């Protein structure tokens, strides 16, 4: 993996997903997923890339981040919905 990529467990390890399928994501995208969703929600509702990409906030983020340079690394804030 390159320095700006990270491995995302589609079912979080803390929710029994240690051996679940993974996806290689840009680190900014990976951080955004975890800023928006807690592990319970990820394991129950957003446990595939298709389901993640269908969420309105992820769609909006992808559209926004595609316009940024490859080395773009913004500070992430935790969603109010997650708090």
PyMOL commands that set and color helices and strands:
alter all, ss='L'
color gray80, all
select helices_A, chain A and resi 13-15+27-36+39-44+49-54+56-65
alter helices_A, ss='H'
color red, helices_A
select strands_A, chain A and resi 5-9+22-26
alter strands_A, ss='S'
color yellow, strands_A
deselect
rebuild
show_as cartoon
